Amino acid sequence: MLRAYLIPASLGAALLEMVILFAYGLFRVSDSAFQTVSFRLAAAAMVVLVIAITRHRAYVAYQRAVNGRYACCHGPAGETIYLSPACPDRSLVMLHLRFSRRSFMLARL
């Protein structure tokens, strides 16, 4: 499960790096501005926000896949999710399943 959270966290960190580079290049912001406690708290909040947004988008993609019959549950308690390779948001659906610790298999066409 921890590995699933590292994907959006690394994307958030990369986005933050791009913001810092633009601030250096376009606005000539000094280094000391990025060493303050408030900036560090804002950076951590931004990474957490990117994780929350990604998790929500993955949940919405999973709901669309279930409603569109691209994903279905099998097993005695529905523990295994079969995911169609034709699912348009397959990577987000798989990310949601990793977030929620559910096992899944790619179904054959």
Beta strands, then each sheet from edge to edge (+ up, - down):
strand 1: 71-74
strand 2: 80-83
strand 3: 103-106
sheet 1: 1+ 2- 3-
end
